[in-house]
Amino acid sequence: MDSAKFEEADPEELGFAPRDPRDAMSLQTAWLRSFLAVADKGGFGAATLALHLSQSRVSAHIASLEHTLGVVLFDRKARPICTTEAGELFRGHALNALIELQRGVEAARSTLHNLVAHVSVASYPSVSSTYLPGVLRELKAKHPGVTVELHEATAAGLEEMVTNGTVDLAFRPLLPKMREATLCHRTIWREDIVAVMREDDPLAARESIGIEEILSRPLIGNPSGSVEDGGGFDLRNALGGEAGRADVAYLTDQPATLVALVRAAFGIGIVNRLALETTSTEGLAVRTIDSPTARRDVALFWSRRRADSAAVKAFLDAQQCAPLPAAVRSVSS
C-alpha cells in the first residue's frame, strides 16, 4: 500500500489488534519523531518538510507505530489531520520519552573530554543579529562538539516553543509575562524603549519626548499581532496608563519596516533601542521617552526538565561570557 492510500485508510480496517505492553520496548525513536511532527504540524506533508524525510518514510513510521501500539493515533478524515483521543494521550509520553533519552545521551557524552551534544535555541531578530553570534562564538570555543539549531519567533511564539519543548532555550523579554510559571530564566539586560522620528520633525529638537507629545501623533510599533498576543506591547508599556489614548497606525515585526514607515512620514516609531541596531536610521532622530516604563528587560528562558542537560549548561555558560550589545545595560537576575 502506498503512503497516500495509507494516510486515508482506517488502521482498524487494516487488521490492527492490541499488542502486548512489552512491545513498547521495540518502539523506534524515528517513529516517535515522525508521530510528533505530524501531530505538531497537522499533516503528513508538513511533517516531511520539518523532518527532511520522504512522505512514504513518515507514513511508514506512523504505520509501524500504530501497528505496534494497536491503536489509531490520527483522525485521517479530519482536515487538518488531528490526533485521536489515544494519540493525544500518547503525545505527551512520546515527547517526554525523547527528552529523557536525549538527556541520557548527553549525560553519557558529558564524561568525554569534549562534550558532544545538540541544543536548540530560539530568539527574535534583534537578538539574533546583535548578540547571538557572540554567544555562539563562546560556545564553539569552549565546546566545539556542541551543535546548535536556531529558530526565530515573536514573543508569543518564543514562549510556546520553549514551553512545549520545541527548543531548549529562548531569548525573550520578561514582559508580557510568560504564562508558564515553571520555566527557569536568567535576566540578561535592560534596554530603553525610544521614539524614532524624521530629523525635520519639530520634536527632533528635544532630547526627550513626553507622553502627551507622543499621543498627539500616529504611532508605529512592534511586534505585530493582537493585544492578547502581545502586539505593540513595548509601545503600550512605554505609555503606561495613557496607552488607551494612543493612535496606533501600524504594527510590524521588522525594525527595517518600522524605520521605513517613519521615514515615509506615517508617524513616530516606538521601539526598543537594540532593534535599531539592525537597520539604518540615516535621516532619522532617536530620542528617549520621558516615561518610567519606557524600558524592558530581556532574559534567557529554559525548561526545568532540561536544566541539568549538559548542552543547556554549556550554552548558559557561553551566554554569561559573551559581550553584551552596546545599546543595552547589564542586569543581574
SULGIVEN-V864133 format. One record per residue. N is the residue number from 1. RES is the residue in three letters. PHI is phi in whole degrees, 0 to 359 (* if undefined). OMEGA is omega in degrees with one decimal (NA if undefined). Layout:
N RES PHI OMEGA
N RES PHI OMEGA
This chain:
1 MET * -179.2
2 ASP 282 -172.6
3 SER 297 -177.7
4 ALA 296 178.6
5 LYS 294 -179.7
6 PHE 294 -178.8
7 GLU 299 -177.8
8 GLU 275 -175.1
9 ALA 285 174.7
10 ASP 272 -177.1
11 PRO 303 178.6
12 GLU 294 178.9
13 GLU 285 -179.5
14 LEU 273 176.8
15 GLY 88 178.1
16 PHE 294 178.4
17 ALA 227 179.0
18 PRO 305 -177.7
19 ARG 250 174.1
20 ASP 298 179.3
21 PRO 306 179.5
22 ARG 295 178.3
23 ASP 294 177.1
24 ALA 303 -179.6
25 MET 292 -178.7
26 SER 263 179.8
27 LEU 295 178.6
28 GLN 255 -178.9
29 THR 298 179.0
30 ALA 297 177.2
31 TRP 297 -178.1
32 LEU 295 179.7
33 ARG 296 178.2
34 SER 294 177.9
35 PHE 301 -178.6
36 LEU 294 179.6
37 ALA 294 178.4
38 VAL 295 179.4
39 ALA 296 -177.6
40 ASP 287 -174.2
41 LYS 270 177.7
42 GLY 77 178.1
43 GLY 172 -179.1
44 PHE 289 -177.8
45 GLY 298 -179.7
46 ALA 295 179.4
47 ALA 294 -179.4
48 THR 297 179.3
49 LEU 291 -179.2
50 ALA 291 -175.4
51 LEU 267 -174.9
52 HIS 59 176.7
53 LEU 236 175.8
54 SER 286 179.4
55 GLN 295 178.9
56 SER 296 179.3
57 ARG 291 178.9
58 VAL 298 178.7
59 SER 299 179.0
60 ALA 294 177.8
61 HIS 297 -179.4
62 ILE 294 178.8
63 ALA 299 -179.5
64 SER 295 -179.2
65 LEU 293 179.2
66 GLU 295 179.5
67 HIS 296 -179.6
68 THR 291 -179.6
69 LEU 285 -177.4
70 GLY 78 -179.8
71 VAL 225 175.1
72 VAL 271 -176.4
73 LEU 263 -176.9
74 PHE 230 170.6
75 ASP 272 -173.2
76 ARG 282 178.1
77 LYS 273 179.6
78 ALA 281 176.0
79 ARG 227 -0.1
80 PRO 288 178.2
81 ILE 303 179.8
82 CYS 227 -179.9
83 THR 286 170.9
84 THR 282 177.0
85 GLU 301 179.0
86 ALA 295 -179.8
87 GLY 295 -179.8
88 GLU 292 176.8
89 LEU 295 -177.5
90 PHE 285 -172.4
91 ARG 303 -179.0
92 GLY 296 179.3
93 HIS 293 179.2
94 ALA 296 179.2
95 LEU 297 179.9
96 ASN 297 179.9
97 ALA 297 179.7
98 LEU 292 178.4
99 ILE 297 -179.6
100 GLU 295 178.6
101 LEU 295 178.2
102 GLN 297 177.4
103 ARG 299 178.3
104 GLY 295 177.8
105 VAL 301 -178.2
106 GLU 292 178.4
107 ALA 297 179.5
108 ALA 294 -178.0
109 ARG 288 -178.6
110 SER 294 177.9
111 THR 281 178.4
112 LEU 285 177.4
113 HIS 297 176.2
114 ASN 250 -179.5
115 LEU 297 174.9
116 VAL 244 -176.1
117 ALA 199 179.6
118 HIS 229 179.7
119 VAL 223 178.9
120 SER 254 -174.4
121 VAL 230 178.1
122 ALA 240 178.2
123 SER 203 176.2
124 TYR 244 -166.8
125 PRO 308 -175.8
126 SER 293 175.6
127 VAL 290 -178.5
128 SER 300 -174.5
129 SER 267 -174.5
130 THR 253 -172.1
131 TYR 234 -174.5
132 LEU 302 178.4
133 PRO 303 178.1
134 GLY 293 176.7
135 VAL 296 -179.3
136 LEU 295 176.6
137 ARG 296 178.4
138 GLU 298 -179.0
139 LEU 296 -179.0
140 LYS 295 -178.7
141 ALA 292 -176.4
142 LYS 269 -175.7
143 HIS 223 -176.5
144 PRO 296 -179.7
145 GLY 274 179.1
146 VAL 267 176.1
147 THR 262 -174.7
148 VAL 233 173.7
149 GLU 251 -173.6
150 LEU 254 176.4
151 HIS 225 174.4
152 GLU 229 179.5
153 ALA 196 173.1
154 THR 281 -178.1
155 ALA 303 179.7
156 ALA 296 179.4
157 GLY 293 179.2
158 LEU 296 178.3
159 GLU 299 -178.9
160 GLU 297 -176.6
161 MET 295 -178.5
162 VAL 281 179.6
163 THR 288 -177.1
164 ASN 272 175.5
165 GLY 87 176.7
166 THR 299 176.4
167 VAL 233 179.4
168 ASP 276 -178.5
169 LEU 219 178.1
170 ALA 213 170.8
171 PHE 277 -176.7
172 ARG 198 172.8
173 PRO 299 178.0
174 LEU 295 179.5
175 LEU 241 -2.0
176 PRO 298 -174.6
177 LYS 297 174.1
178 MET 295 175.4
179 ARG 284 179.7
180 GLU 273 -172.8
181 ALA 275 -175.3
182 THR 268 -179.6
183 LEU 284 171.9
184 CYS 274 175.4
185 HIS 207 177.2
186 ARG 228 177.4
187 THR 287 -172.9
188 ILE 252 -176.1
189 TRP 209 173.2
190 ARG 240 179.3
191 GLU 225 -179.1
192 ASP 279 166.2
193 ILE 265 -171.9
194 VAL 237 176.0
195 ALA 257 -179.7
196 VAL 240 -177.7
197 MET 215 176.3
198 ARG 292 -179.8
199 GLU 296 179.3
200 ASP 272 176.2
201 ASP 287 179.3
202 PRO 305 -179.8
203 LEU 290 -178.4
204 ALA 293 179.5
205 ALA 285 -178.1
206 ARG 262 177.9
207 GLU 280 -179.1
208 SER 221 -175.9
209 ILE 252 178.5
210 GLY 280 -178.2
211 ILE 296 -179.3
212 GLU 298 178.6
213 GLU 292 178.4
214 ILE 294 -177.8
215 LEU 293 180.0
216 SER 277 -175.9
217 ARG 238 168.3
218 PRO 296 -174.5
219 LEU 240 177.8
220 ILE 237 -176.2
221 GLY 228 175.8
222 ASN 211 -4.7
223 PRO 280 175.9
224 SER 283 177.8
225 GLY 112 -178.7
226 SER 284 177.0
227 VAL 300 179.9
228 GLU 298 -179.9
229 ASP 271 179.9
230 GLY 90 179.7
231 GLY 299 179.6
232 GLY 64 -173.8
233 PHE 298 -178.0
234 ASP 299 178.8
235 LEU 298 -177.2
236 ARG 292 179.8
237 ASN 293 179.9
238 ALA 295 -178.6
239 LEU 275 176.3
240 GLY 59 -176.4
241 GLY 292 179.8
242 GLU 266 -174.2
243 ALA 301 -179.0
244 GLY 295 179.8
245 ARG 268 -174.1
246 ALA 291 173.0
247 ASP 262 -176.5
248 VAL 274 -177.4
249 ALA 279 -177.4
250 TYR 214 170.3
251 LEU 232 -178.6
252 THR 214 176.7
253 ASP 275 -171.7
254 GLN 254 177.0
255 PRO 304 -179.7
256 ALA 297 178.0
257 THR 292 178.2
258 LEU 302 -179.9
259 VAL 297 -180.0
260 ALA 296 178.8
261 LEU 293 176.3
262 VAL 296 -178.6
263 ARG 298 179.7
264 ALA 274 173.8
265 ALA 69 175.1
266 PHE 274 178.8
267 GLY 153 176.7
268 ILE 264 177.8
269 GLY 271 174.4
270 ILE 239 -170.0
271 VAL 205 176.2
272 ASN 290 -173.3
273 ARG 298 -178.4
274 LEU 298 -179.2
275 ALA 300 -179.0
276 LEU 288 177.0
277 GLU 289 -175.4
278 THR 266 -177.1
279 THR 211 -180.0
280 SER 283 176.0
281 THR 247 179.3
282 GLU 302 -179.3
283 GLY 85 -178.8
284 LEU 239 176.3
285 ALA 245 178.4
286 VAL 247 -175.4
287 ARG 231 175.9
288 THR 290 179.6
289 ILE 251 -178.7
290 ASP 281 -179.0
291 SER 206 179.8
292 PRO 291 -179.7
293 THR 256 179.9
294 ALA 277 179.1
295 ARG 198 175.1
296 ARG 208 177.4
297 ASP 256 -179.8
298 VAL 245 -175.6
299 ALA 225 173.4
300 LEU 250 -176.8
301 PHE 250 172.7
302 TRP 205 -177.6
303 SER 281 177.6
304 ARG 300 -178.0
305 ARG 288 176.3
306 ARG 251 -173.5
307 ALA 297 -178.2
308 ASP 263 176.9
309 SER 291 179.7
310 ALA 298 -179.4
311 ALA 292 178.4
312 VAL 296 178.3
313 LYS 298 179.3
314 ALA 295 179.7
315 PHE 292 178.8
316 LEU 298 178.5
317 ASP 294 179.1
318 ALA 295 -179.6
319 GLN 298 -179.5
320 GLN 295 -177.3
321 CYS 270 -176.0
322 ALA 284 178.5
323 PRO 292 179.2
324 LEU 280 175.6
325 PRO 298 -177.2
326 ALA 294 -174.4
327 ALA 275 -176.0
328 VAL 234 178.1
329 ARG 238 -177.8
330 SER 294 177.8
331 VAL 224 177.1
332 SER 273 -179.9
333 SER 296 NA
